Amino acid sequence: RLLVKACQCFLPSLCWAMVLLAVFMSIGALVLGNLLLDFSASEVENYEDRQWVWLHYGTSYRALYTLYEVTFAGNWPTNVRPILNKVSHFYVLFFVFYVTVITFAVIRVISAVFLKDTLDAAQNDAENLVVERLRKKDEYVARLEAVFSAIDKEGDGMITEERLTNILSHPKVEAYFQTLDIDVQESANLFHIIDNGDGEVTLDEFIDGIMRCKGQARAVDQVAMRFEVAKLDTKITELIVALRVAGVIPYSTPKGARGESFTKE
């Protein structure tokens, strides 16, 4: 499915590329055919040489097809060398320019455009992106499970803060966690992030906590935490206002404190 979609994406580029190459090949065929016309019509030249030139460059169609072979088949020496040896080495100027600019440069630029279109199609394919991300997540979870098993030497399915701190104190372990995109500079903070408050971390808590500390998930958690703090600040402010209205606390507050002036309703 991805291959078919990629082919569909580069079809417009293919059409325009063929139009551009058709223009170059047509110009080259007309120029070369007119230049070789006198040699084909000359009675003093060798008949077999004239016949070969006529069969390859005698008409616009034949010259165009020969240049098509020169451009795409890569067998340009078999179509160029006889012209140089039998007609004139002057034609080396034309063929050097054509092979260098069209056969070498333009064809490679077109190939690069096709490759870019194919890669864009693969990167923009939503289903493929979902499958690829799920595959990477499964691989990441498998690595975390292996790490948890290595830390949990007792095999009870639990990790204590002491055990985690001891493990993370080793430079190799810290470097391995960095390959997982996890900063473990503060092992105590890491434990408290992944722990649910009972002082021990299970495999599910470990995987869930590490996933929340990784990359973009960590940024999302930070945004969510700011939002929760803002809501908490609003609720505290409303509570202070309610307590002042009820006369539980006085209206006067220290200078510069939050909510300096509240108007009693």
Buried (B, 14 or more C-beta within 10 A) or exposed (E): EEEEBBBEBBEEBBEEBEEBBEEBBBEBBEEBBEBBBEBBEEEEBEEEBBEBBBEBBBEEEBBBBBBBBBBEEEEBEEBBEBBBEBBEEEBEEBBEEBBEEBBEEBBEEBEEBBEEBBEEBBEEBEEBEEEEEEEEEEEBEEBBEEBBEEBBEEEEEBBBBEBBEEBBEEEEBBEBBEEBBBEBEEBEEBBEBBBEEEEBBBBEBBBBBBBBBBEEEBEEEEEEEEEEEEEEEEEEEEEBBEEBBEEEEEEEBEEEEEEEEEEEE
